[in-house]
Amino acid sequence: MTTEVVQEVLEKSVSHYQACMGLGDLHESQRISRAASRFIKTEKSMIRDINVKIGIECPQLPCSDKIKNYSSMYAYNSRLISFIKSKIKQNLDIKVITLLSYWVAALQIENDEMAKYL
């Protein structure tokens, strides 16, 4: 069960990362652009860390949608964070719970920072 849950989290995170990548380079407002860029970098680090520490390969998913603005990214970020939190509540290995909890907190901090500039 743990492997399946982590695989779901990775798939959702990779899809989200690919959809948001273009927003990290926009410069509508420097503050929100930096906040979006930090979220994207944090998410990339999370994906890599899960891959290394849990040993599950990062899925190669086609990018279905690109997010066009920061408000949409913020909402999408919030849904991703809620999704991962719901997965943490499932009966998982303590190592996985600890790892995912750490990354959810990091993502939440960056998403809260983004919210300040919307």
A tleap script that builds the chain and sets N, CA, C and O, in Angstrom:
source leaprc.protein.ff14SB
mol = sequence {
  NMET THR THR GLU VAL VAL GLN GLU VAL LEU
  GLU LYS SER VAL SER HIE TYR GLN ALA CYS
  MET GLY LEU GLY ASP LEU HIE GLU SER GLN
  ARG ILE SER ARG ALA ALA SER ARG PHE ILE
  LYS THR GLU LYS SER MET ILE ARG ASP ILE
  ASN VAL LYS ILE GLY ILE GLU CYS PRO GLN
  LEU PRO CYS SER ASP LYS ILE LYS ASN TYR
  SER SER MET TYR ALA TYR ASN SER ARG LEU
  ILE SER PHE ILE LYS SER LYS ILE LYS GLN
  ASN LEU ASP ILE LYS VAL ILE THR LEU LEU
  SER TYR TRP VAL ALA ALA LEU GLN ILE GLU
  ASN ASP GLU MET ALA LYS TYR CLEU
}
set mol.1.N position { 0.818 -1.196 0.000 }
set mol.1.CA position { 0.000 0.000 0.000 }
set mol.1.C position { 0.865 1.265 0.000 }
set mol.1.O position { 0.546 2.232 -0.691 }
set mol.2.N position { 1.943 1.261 0.761 }
set mol.2.CA position { 2.803 2.432 0.841 }
set mol.2.C position { 3.355 2.796 -0.534 }
set mol.2.O position { 3.358 3.968 -0.909 }
set mol.3.N position { 3.817 1.814 -1.276 }
set mol.3.CA position { 4.375 2.066 -2.601 }
set mol.3.C position { 3.337 2.675 -3.527 }
set mol.3.O position { 3.635 3.604 -4.278 }
set mol.4.N position { 2.122 2.154 -3.476 }
set mol.4.CA position { 1.058 2.682 -4.329 }
set mol.4.C position { 0.739 4.129 -3.981 }
set mol.4.O position { 0.545 4.950 -4.878 }
set mol.5.N position { 0.681 4.448 -2.704 }
set mol.5.CA position { 0.377 5.809 -2.265 }
set mol.5.C position { 1.485 6.764 -2.691 }
set mol.5.O position { 1.212 7.853 -3.197 }
set mol.6.N position { 2.722 6.360 -2.487 }
set mol.6.CA position { 3.847 7.207 -2.880 }
set mol.6.C position { 3.862 7.393 -4.393 }
set mol.6.O position { 4.165 8.483 -4.879 }
set mol.7.N position { 3.541 6.357 -5.129 }
set mol.7.CA position { 3.475 6.463 -6.591 }
set mol.7.C position { 2.404 7.473 -7.002 }
set mol.7.O position { 2.626 8.270 -7.913 }
set mol.8.N position { 1.246 7.446 -6.340 }
set mol.8.CA position { 0.183 8.419 -6.617 }
set mol.8.C position { 0.658 9.845 -6.336 }
set mol.8.O position { 0.422 10.757 -7.129 }
set mol.9.N position { 1.325 10.023 -5.207 }
set mol.9.CA position { 1.840 11.346 -4.835 }
set mol.9.C position { 2.852 11.820 -5.878 }
set mol.9.O position { 2.820 12.977 -6.297 }
set mol.10.N position { 3.739 10.934 -6.290 }
set mol.10.CA position { 4.734 11.306 -7.299 }
set mol.10.C position { 4.081 11.688 -8.626 }
set mol.10.O position { 4.449 12.690 -9.239 }
set mol.11.N position { 3.121 10.895 -9.062 }
set mol.11.CA position { 2.454 11.179 -10.330 }
set mol.11.C position { 1.755 12.534 -10.298 }
set mol.11.O position { 1.861 13.324 -11.236 }
set mol.12.N position { 1.040 12.791 -9.204 }
set mol.12.CA position { 0.334 14.063 -9.064 }
set mol.12.C position { 1.333 15.224 -8.988 }
set mol.12.O position { 1.105 16.279 -9.581 }
set mol.13.N position { 2.415 15.034 -8.272 }
set mol.13.CA position { 3.423 16.084 -8.120 }
set mol.13.C position { 4.148 16.372 -9.436 }
set mol.13.O position { 4.378 17.534 -9.772 }
set mol.14.N position { 4.503 15.345 -10.168 }
set mol.14.CA position { 5.183 15.540 -11.452 }
set mol.14.C position { 4.269 16.260 -12.429 }
set mol.14.O position { 4.700 17.172 -13.134 }
set mol.15.N position { 3.010 15.852 -12.471 }
set mol.15.CA position { 2.036 16.509 -13.346 }
set mol.15.C position { 1.895 17.989 -12.980 }
set mol.15.O position { 1.880 18.855 -13.854 }
set mol.16.N position { 1.791 18.264 -11.684 }
set mol.16.CA position { 1.675 19.645 -11.205 }
set mol.16.C position { 2.929 20.436 -11.542 }
set mol.16.O position { 2.841 21.563 -12.028 }
set mol.17.N position { 4.079 19.861 -11.291 }
set mol.17.CA position { 5.354 20.527 -11.576 }
set mol.17.C position { 5.453 20.922 -13.044 }
set mol.17.O position { 5.831 22.047 -13.370 }
set mol.18.N position { 5.112 19.987 -13.923 }
set mol.18.CA position { 5.183 20.270 -15.356 }
set mol.18.C position { 4.208 21.369 -15.762 }
set mol.18.O position { 4.523 22.193 -16.621 }
set mol.19.N position { 3.039 21.385 -15.156 }
set mol.19.CA position { 2.042 22.397 -15.494 }
set mol.19.C position { 2.456 23.790 -15.023 }
set mol.19.O position { 2.084 24.787 -15.642 }
set mol.20.N position { 3.213 23.866 -13.948 }
set mol.20.CA position { 3.584 25.161 -13.353 }
set mol.20.C position { 4.933 25.698 -13.811 }
set mol.20.O position { 5.235 26.867 -13.575 }
set mol.21.N position { 5.736 24.889 -14.446 }
set mol.21.CA position { 7.114 25.286 -14.764 }
set mol.21.C position { 7.219 26.639 -15.474 }
set mol.21.O position { 8.126 27.411 -15.166 }
set mol.22.N position { 6.352 26.938 -16.382 }
set mol.22.CA position { 6.432 28.185 -17.133 }
set mol.22.C position { 6.176 29.424 -16.298 }
set mol.22.O position { 6.638 30.510 -16.648 }
set mol.23.N position { 5.453 29.282 -15.205 }
set mol.23.CA position { 5.138 30.445 -14.381 }
set mol.23.C position { 6.312 30.926 -13.544 }
set mol.23.O position { 6.322 32.073 -13.099 }
set mol.24.N position { 7.269 30.098 -13.329 }
set mol.24.CA position { 8.429 30.505 -12.545 }
set mol.24.C position { 9.265 31.555 -13.252 }
set mol.24.O position { 10.090 32.216 -12.622 }
set mol.25.N position { 9.062 31.719 -14.557 }
set mol.25.CA position { 9.849 32.667 -15.337 }
set mol.25.C position { 9.116 33.964 -15.643 }
set mol.25.O position { 9.732 34.917 -16.120 }
set mol.26.N position { 7.824 34.021 -15.382 }
set mol.26.CA position { 7.076 35.245 -15.657 }
set mol.26.C position { 7.491 36.338 -14.690 }
set mol.26.O position { 7.903 36.055 -13.565 }
set mol.27.N position { 7.384 37.568 -15.119 }
set mol.27.CA position { 7.818 38.669 -14.267 }
set mol.27.C position { 6.738 39.742 -14.134 }
set mol.27.O position { 7.032 40.936 -14.197 }
set mol.28.N position { 5.491 39.314 -13.951 }
set mol.28.CA position { 4.401 40.278 -13.731 }
set mol.28.C position { 4.694 41.111 -12.493 }
set mol.28.O position { 4.608 42.338 -12.523 }
set mol.29.N position { 5.028 40.458 -11.448 }
set mol.29.CA position { 5.413 41.095 -10.193 }
set mol.29.C position { 6.597 40.295 -9.685 }
set mol.29.O position { 6.519 39.071 -9.576 }
set mol.30.N position { 7.666 40.955 -9.382 }
set mol.30.CA position { 8.856 40.221 -8.972 }
set mol.30.C position { 8.611 39.371 -7.731 }
set mol.30.O position { 9.119 38.254 -7.634 }
set mol.31.N position { 7.850 39.882 -6.798 }
set mol.31.CA position { 7.618 39.128 -5.556 }
set mol.31.C position { 6.849 37.845 -5.820 }
set mol.31.O position { 7.240 36.782 -5.338 }
set mol.32.N position { 5.772 37.927 -6.569 }
set mol.32.CA position { 4.979 36.722 -6.820 }
set mol.32.C position { 5.740 35.769 -7.735 }
set mol.32.O position { 5.619 34.551 -7.601 }
set mol.33.N position { 6.506 36.304 -8.644 }
set mol.33.CA position { 7.314 35.469 -9.522 }
set mol.33.C position { 8.347 34.686 -8.713 }
set mol.33.O position { 8.562 33.498 -8.951 }
set mol.34.N position { 8.983 35.360 -7.758 }
set mol.34.CA position { 9.956 34.665 -6.903 }
set mol.34.C position { 9.281 33.608 -6.039 }
set mol.34.O position { 9.817 32.516 -5.851 }
set mol.35.N position { 8.095 33.938 -5.509 }
set mol.35.CA position { 7.359 32.973 -4.675 }
set mol.35.C position { 6.964 31.742 -5.506 }
set mol.35.O position { 7.094 30.609 -5.045 }
set mol.36.N position { 6.487 31.974 -6.718 }
set mol.36.CA position { 6.108 30.857 -7.602 }
set mol.36.C position { 7.335 30.020 -7.950 }
set mol.36.O position { 7.276 28.790 -7.961 }
set mol.37.N position { 8.429 30.688 -8.229 }
set mol.37.CA position { 9.664 29.988 -8.562 }
set mol.37.C position { 10.152 29.133 -7.391 }
set mol.37.O position { 10.607 28.006 -7.588 }
set mol.38.N position { 10.057 29.671 -6.176 }
set mol.38.CA position { 10.459 28.894 -4.988 }
set mol.38.C position { 9.566 27.670 -4.802 }
set mol.38.O position { 10.053 26.597 -4.446 }
set mol.39.N position { 8.253 27.823 -5.042 }
set mol.39.CA position { 7.352 26.678 -4.919 }
set mol.39.C position { 7.766 25.594 -5.912 }
set mol.39.O position { 7.850 24.417 -5.562 }
set mol.40.N position { 8.023 26.002 -7.149 }
set mol.40.CA position { 8.401 25.042 -8.196 }
set mol.40.C position { 9.709 24.347 -7.838 }
set mol.40.O position { 9.831 23.135 -8.015 }
set mol.41.N position { 10.689 25.099 -7.337 }
set mol.41.CA position { 11.972 24.498 -6.943 }
set mol.41.C position { 11.796 23.554 -5.757 }
set mol.41.O position { 12.425 22.497 -5.701 }
set mol.42.N position { 10.953 23.932 -4.823 }
set mol.42.CA position { 10.686 23.063 -3.664 }
set mol.42.C position { 10.026 21.772 -4.120 }
set mol.42.O position { 10.374 20.686 -3.656 }
set mol.43.N position { 9.075 21.900 -5.031 }
set mol.43.CA position { 8.389 20.710 -5.547 }
set mol.43.C position { 9.371 19.798 -6.289 }
set mol.43.O position { 9.314 18.578 -6.137 }
set mol.44.N position { 10.257 20.372 -7.079 }
set mol.44.CA position { 11.262 19.578 -7.795 }
set mol.44.C position { 12.153 18.837 -6.805 }
set mol.44.O position { 12.466 17.663 -7.002 }
set mol.45.N position { 12.559 19.523 -5.746 }
set mol.45.CA position { 13.386 18.886 -4.715 }
set mol.45.C position { 12.637 17.766 -4.014 }
set mol.45.O position { 13.217 16.726 -3.701 }
set mol.46.N position { 11.341 17.977 -3.765 }
set mol.46.CA position { 10.513 16.954 -3.134 }
set mol.46.C position { 10.457 15.705 -4.011 }
set mol.46.O position { 10.624 14.589 -3.518 }
set mol.47.N position { 10.225 15.891 -5.295 }
set mol.47.CA position { 10.131 14.760 -6.222 }
set mol.47.C position { 11.443 13.976 -6.221 }
set mol.47.O position { 11.447 12.747 -6.149 }
set mol.48.N position { 12.546 14.701 -6.301 }
set mol.48.CA position { 13.867 14.062 -6.305 }
set mol.48.C position { 14.122 13.326 -4.992 }
set mol.48.O position { 14.628 12.204 -4.995 }
set mol.49.N position { 13.771 13.959 -3.866 }
set mol.49.CA position { 13.998 13.372 -2.550 }
set mol.49.C position { 13.180 12.092 -2.355 }
set mol.49.O position { 13.688 11.103 -1.827 }
set mol.50.N position { 11.943 12.114 -2.771 }
set mol.50.CA position { 11.105 10.913 -2.665 }
set mol.50.C position { 11.701 9.804 -3.522 }
set mol.50.O position { 11.757 8.647 -3.105 }
set mol.51.N position { 12.141 10.161 -4.707 }
set mol.51.CA position { 12.746 9.182 -5.602 }
set mol.51.C position { 13.960 8.532 -4.952 }
set mol.51.O position { 14.108 7.311 -4.996 }
set mol.52.N position { 14.818 9.330 -4.357 }
set mol.52.CA position { 16.058 8.814 -3.766 }
set mol.52.C position { 15.791 8.044 -2.473 }
set mol.52.O position { 16.288 6.930 -2.308 }
set mol.53.N position { 15.015 8.621 -1.558 }
set mol.53.CA position { 14.840 8.019 -0.229 }
set mol.53.C position { 13.876 6.846 -0.200 }
set mol.53.O position { 14.048 5.922 0.596 }
set mol.54.N position { 12.870 6.870 -1.053 }
set mol.54.CA position { 11.898 5.770 -1.065 }
set mol.54.C position { 12.229 4.769 -2.166 }
set mol.54.O position { 11.826 3.608 -2.096 }
set mol.55.N position { 12.956 5.215 -3.172 }
set mol.55.CA position { 13.389 4.311 -4.238 }
set mol.55.C position { 12.326 4.050 -5.290 }
set mol.55.O position { 12.339 3.002 -5.937 }
set mol.56.N position { 11.415 4.980 -5.469 }
set mol.56.CA position { 10.387 4.828 -6.491 }
set mol.56.C position { 10.752 5.747 -7.643 }
set mol.56.O position { 11.009 6.935 -7.450 }
set mol.57.N position { 10.771 5.191 -8.827 }
set mol.57.CA position { 11.140 5.963 -10.011 }
set mol.57.C position { 10.143 7.075 -10.275 }
set mol.57.O position { 8.935 6.914 -10.095 }
set mol.58.N position { 10.670 8.184 -10.698 }
set mol.58.CA position { 9.853 9.345 -11.046 }
set mol.58.C position { 9.137 9.042 -12.363 }
set mol.58.O position { 9.788 8.727 -13.359 }
set mol.59.N position { 7.806 9.133 -12.378 }
set mol.59.CA position { 7.070 8.796 -13.601 }
set mol.59.C position { 7.322 9.830 -14.702 }
set mol.59.O position { 7.481 11.020 -14.427 }
set mol.60.N position { 7.355 9.368 -15.926 }
set mol.60.CA position { 7.475 10.253 -17.082 }
set mol.60.C position { 6.069 10.446 -17.639 }
set mol.60.O position { 5.547 9.591 -18.355 }
set mol.61.N position { 5.478 11.558 -17.304 }
set mol.61.CA position { 4.107 11.834 -17.712 }
set mol.61.C position { 4.084 12.931 -18.754 }
set mol.61.O position { 4.858 13.884 -18.677 }
set mol.62.N position { 3.200 12.801 -19.728 }
set mol.62.CA position { 3.058 13.913 -20.673 }
set mol.62.C position { 2.409 15.102 -19.965 }
set mol.62.O position { 1.527 14.926 -19.124 }
set mol.63.N position { 2.843 16.288 -20.305 }
set mol.63.CA position { 2.269 17.484 -19.689 }
set mol.63.C position { 0.945 17.783 -20.365 }
set mol.63.O position { 0.899 18.122 -21.548 }
set mol.64.N position { -0.122 17.657 -19.611 }
set mol.64.CA position { -1.453 17.831 -20.193 }
set mol.64.C position { -1.855 19.295 -20.277 }
set mol.64.O position { -2.335 19.742 -21.319 }
set mol.65.N position { -1.669 20.042 -19.212 }
set mol.65.CA position { -2.082 21.439 -19.180 }
set mol.65.C position { -0.951 22.307 -18.652 }
set mol.65.O position { -0.129 21.879 -17.842 }
set mol.66.N position { -0.938 23.528 -19.134 }
set mol.66.CA position { -0.022 24.526 -18.586 }
set mol.66.C position { -0.863 25.540 -17.831 }
set mol.66.O position { -1.888 26.007 -18.329 }
set mol.67.N position { -0.429 25.870 -16.644 }
set mol.67.CA position { -1.141 26.871 -15.844 }
set mol.67.C position { -0.715 28.244 -16.357 }
set mol.67.O position { 0.469 28.500 -16.581 }
set mol.68.N position { -1.696 29.117 -16.538 }
set mol.68.CA position { -1.446 30.393 -17.212 }
set mol.68.C position { -1.245 31.590 -16.288 }
set mol.68.O position { -0.656 32.591 -16.695 }
set mol.69.N position { -1.730 31.498 -15.039 }
set mol.69.CA position { -1.591 32.660 -14.150 }
set mol.69.C position { -1.360 32.207 -12.711 }
set mol.69.O position { -1.555 31.043 -12.363 }
set mol.70.N position { -0.942 33.155 -11.899 }
set mol.70.CA position { -0.571 32.839 -10.524 }
set mol.70.C position { -1.763 32.460 -9.650 }
set mol.70.O position { -1.619 31.653 -8.732 }
set mol.71.N position { -2.919 33.021 -9.917 }
set mol.71.CA position { -4.108 32.649 -9.136 }
set mol.71.C position { -4.457 31.185 -9.351 }
set mol.71.O position { -4.790 30.471 -8.406 }
set mol.72.N position { -4.378 30.744 -10.600 }
set mol.72.CA position { -4.638 29.331 -10.901 }
set mol.72.C position { -3.577 28.437 -10.273 }
set mol.72.O position { -3.881 27.359 -9.762 }
set mol.73.N position { -2.333 28.894 -10.315 }
set mol.73.CA position { -1.250 28.113 -9.714 }
set mol.73.C position { -1.469 27.972 -8.213 }
set mol.73.O position { -1.298 26.888 -7.655 }
set mol.74.N position { -1.848 29.071 -7.561 }
set mol.74.CA position { -2.091 29.028 -6.121 }
set mol.74.C position { -3.181 28.001 -5.787 }
set mol.74.O position { -3.024 27.202 -4.864 }
set mol.75.N position { -4.281 28.027 -6.539 }
set mol.75.CA position { -5.378 27.076 -6.298 }
set mol.75.C position { -4.911 25.639 -6.549 }
set mol.75.O position { -5.241 24.729 -5.789 }
set mol.76.N position { -4.144 25.449 -7.617 }
set mol.76.CA position { -3.630 24.127 -7.961 }
set mol.76.C position { -2.653 23.648 -6.889 }
set mol.76.O position { -2.655 22.473 -6.520 }
set mol.77.N position { -1.814 24.568 -6.389 }
set mol.77.CA position { -0.884 24.231 -5.297 }
set mol.77.C position { -1.656 23.768 -4.062 }
set mol.77.O position { -1.298 22.774 -3.431 }
set mol.78.N position { -2.708 24.493 -3.729 }
set mol.78.CA position { -3.521 24.155 -2.548 }
set mol.78.C position { -4.134 22.770 -2.684 }
set mol.78.O position { -4.173 22.005 -1.721 }
set mol.79.N position { -4.612 22.450 -3.878 }
set mol.79.CA position { -5.185 21.109 -4.108 }
set mol.79.C position { -4.127 20.022 -3.979 }
set mol.79.O position { -4.389 18.958 -3.418 }
set mol.80.N position { -2.929 20.291 -4.500 }
set mol.80.CA position { -1.839 19.317 -4.380 }
set mol.80.C position { -1.485 19.087 -2.910 }
set mol.80.O position { -1.320 17.944 -2.482 }
set mol.81.N position { -1.371 20.150 -2.153 }
set mol.81.CA position { -1.043 20.040 -0.724 }
set mol.81.C position { -2.124 19.248 0.007 }
set mol.81.O position { -1.809 18.382 0.824 }
set mol.82.N position { -3.378 19.532 -0.274 }
set mol.82.CA position { -4.484 18.785 0.351 }
set mol.82.C position { -4.447 17.314 -0.035 }
set mol.82.O position { -4.699 16.443 0.797 }
set mol.83.N position { -4.134 17.038 -1.289 }
set mol.83.CA position { -4.032 15.657 -1.760 }
set mol.83.C position { -2.951 14.901 -0.986 }
set mol.83.O position { -3.178 13.784 -0.521 }
set mol.84.N position { -1.780 15.516 -0.854 }
set mol.84.CA position { -0.687 14.849 -0.139 }
set mol.84.C position { -1.040 14.666 1.337 }
set mol.84.O position { -0.740 13.623 1.918 }
set mol.85.N position { -1.672 15.666 1.945 }
set mol.85.CA position { -2.104 15.529 3.343 }
set mol.85.C position { -3.071 14.361 3.511 }
set mol.85.O position { -2.989 13.623 4.493 }
set mol.86.N position { -3.985 14.190 2.559 }
set mol.86.CA position { -4.945 13.080 2.649 }
set mol.86.C position { -4.234 11.740 2.525 }
set mol.86.O position { -4.644 10.759 3.147 }
set mol.87.N position { -3.174 11.692 1.729 }
set mol.87.CA position { -2.406 10.450 1.582 }
set mol.87.C position { -1.613 10.142 2.841 }
set mol.87.O position { -1.434 8.976 3.192 }
set mol.88.N position { -1.133 11.185 3.529 }
set mol.88.CA position { -0.382 10.989 4.773 }
set mol.88.C position { -1.264 10.329 5.830 }
set mol.88.O position { -0.772 9.563 6.659 }
set mol.89.N position { -2.564 10.622 5.804 }
set mol.89.CA position { -3.483 10.076 6.804 }
set mol.89.C position { -3.754 8.590 6.608 }
set mol.89.O position { -4.319 7.942 7.489 }
set mol.90.N position { -3.362 8.052 5.474 }
set mol.90.CA position { -3.542 6.624 5.247 }
set mol.90.C position { -2.496 5.858 6.044 }
set mol.90.O position { -1.506 6.430 6.500 }
set mol.91.N position { -2.716 4.607 6.199 }
set mol.91.CA position { -1.843 3.761 7.001 }
set mol.91.C position { -0.532 3.512 6.255 }
set mol.91.O position { -0.420 2.556 5.488 }
set mol.92.N position { 0.459 4.382 6.485 }
set mol.92.CA position { 1.737 4.303 5.787 }
set mol.92.C position { 2.865 4.001 6.750 }
set mol.92.O position { 2.705 4.088 7.968 }
set mol.93.N position { 3.984 3.654 6.198 }
set mol.93.CA position { 5.217 3.467 6.939 }
set mol.93.C position { 5.634 4.803 7.552 }
set mol.93.O position { 5.473 5.845 6.917 }
set mol.94.N position { 6.156 4.789 8.754 }
set mol.94.CA position { 6.528 6.021 9.458 }
set mol.94.C position { 7.572 6.821 8.690 }
set mol.94.O position { 7.561 8.051 8.740 }
set mol.95.N position { 8.467 6.153 7.987 }
set mol.95.CA position { 9.486 6.822 7.175 }
set mol.95.C position { 8.821 7.651 6.060 }
set mol.95.O position { 9.247 8.771 5.780 }
set mol.96.N position { 7.803 7.105 5.446 }
set mol.96.CA position { 7.084 7.796 4.375 }
set mol.96.C position { 6.271 8.962 4.940 }
set mol.96.O position { 6.234 10.044 4.354 }
set mol.97.N position { 5.626 8.733 6.071 }
set mol.97.CA position { 4.845 9.795 6.716 }
set mol.97.C position { 5.751 10.979 7.062 }
set mol.97.O position { 5.400 12.132 6.812 }
set mol.98.N position { 6.905 10.685 7.633 }
set mol.98.CA position { 7.846 11.739 8.020 }
set mol.98.C position { 8.332 12.516 6.796 }
set mol.98.O position { 8.361 13.746 6.810 }
set mol.99.N position { 8.705 11.808 5.759 }
set mol.99.CA position { 9.198 12.439 4.544 }
set mol.99.C position { 8.132 13.320 3.891 }
set mol.99.O position { 8.395 14.472 3.546 }
set mol.100.N position { 6.933 12.770 3.726 }
set mol.100.CA position { 5.854 13.539 3.092 }
set mol.100.C position { 5.429 14.728 3.954 }
set mol.100.O position { 5.120 15.797 3.428 }
set mol.101.N position { 5.412 14.545 5.262 }
set mol.101.CA position { 5.041 15.645 6.159 }
set mol.101.C position { 6.025 16.800 6.044 }
set mol.101.O position { 5.625 17.964 6.025 }
set mol.102.N position { 7.292 16.481 5.969 }
set mol.102.CA position { 8.318 17.510 5.806 }
set mol.102.C position { 8.072 18.309 4.527 }
set mol.102.O position { 8.098 19.539 4.542 }
set mol.103.N position { 7.835 17.605 3.427 }
set mol.103.CA position { 7.655 18.288 2.147 }
set mol.103.C position { 6.335 19.038 2.071 }
set mol.103.O position { 6.266 20.093 1.441 }
set mol.104.N position { 5.294 18.521 2.694 }
set mol.104.CA position { 4.028 19.260 2.725 }
set mol.104.C position { 4.211 20.580 3.453 }
set mol.104.O position { 3.697 21.610 3.017 }
set mol.105.N position { 4.938 20.554 4.557 }
set mol.105.CA position { 5.192 21.795 5.302 }
set mol.105.C position { 5.979 22.787 4.441 }
set mol.105.O position { 5.671 23.979 4.432 }
set mol.106.N position { 6.981 22.307 3.726 }
set mol.106.CA position { 7.776 23.181 2.866 }
set mol.106.C position { 6.923 23.774 1.746 }
set mol.106.O position { 7.023 24.964 1.449 }
set mol.107.N position { 6.087 22.944 1.128 }
set mol.107.CA position { 5.202 23.435 0.067 }
set mol.107.C position { 4.190 24.433 0.613 }
set mol.107.O position { 3.886 25.434 -0.035 }
set mol.108.N position { 3.670 24.158 1.803 }
set mol.108.CA position { 2.679 25.056 2.413 }
set mol.108.C position { 3.291 26.431 2.693 }
set mol.108.O position { 2.645 27.454 2.467 }
set mol.109.N position { 4.507 26.457 3.172 }
set mol.109.CA position { 5.192 27.727 3.437 }
set mol.109.C position { 5.311 28.535 2.150 }
set mol.109.O position { 5.016 29.730 2.136 }
set mol.110.N position { 5.737 27.894 1.084 }
set mol.110.CA position { 5.897 28.611 -0.187 }
set mol.110.C position { 4.550 29.039 -0.759 }
set mol.110.O position { 4.444 30.116 -1.346 }
set mol.111.N position { 3.530 28.219 -0.598 }
set mol.111.CA position { 2.204 28.585 -1.107 }
set mol.111.C position { 1.616 29.745 -0.300 }
set mol.111.O position { 0.973 30.631 -0.865 }
set mol.112.N position { 1.832 29.742 0.998 }
set mol.112.CA position { 1.373 30.858 1.833 }
set mol.112.C position { 2.079 32.156 1.435 }
set mol.112.O position { 1.473 33.228 1.430 }
set mol.113.N position { 3.348 32.047 1.106 }
set mol.113.CA position { 4.101 33.219 0.657 }
set mol.113.C position { 3.522 33.751 -0.667 }
set mol.113.O position { 3.422 34.961 -0.874 }
set mol.114.N position { 3.153 32.840 -1.533 }
set mol.114.CA position { 2.558 33.239 -2.812 }
set mol.114.C position { 1.236 33.964 -2.593 }
set mol.114.O position { 0.925 34.934 -3.284 }
set mol.115.N position { 0.471 33.487 -1.635 }
set mol.115.CA position { -0.851 34.075 -1.344 }
set mol.115.C position { -0.739 35.534 -0.934 }
set mol.115.O position { -1.658 36.312 -1.188 }
set mol.116.N position { 0.348 35.918 -0.314 }
set mol.116.CA position { 0.538 37.308 0.128 }
set mol.116.C position { 0.519 38.287 -1.042 }
set mol.116.O position { 0.158 39.452 -0.874 }
set mol.117.N position { 0.903 37.820 -2.217 }
set mol.117.CA position { 1.069 38.731 -3.355 }
set mol.117.C position { -0.023 38.618 -4.401 }
set mol.117.O position { 0.036 39.276 -5.440 }
set mol.118.N position { -1.014 37.792 -4.135 }
set mol.118.CA position { -2.144 37.666 -5.090 }
set mol.118.C position { -3.145 38.790 -4.903 }
set mol.118.O position { -4.150 38.845 -5.612 }
savepdb mol mol.pdb
quit
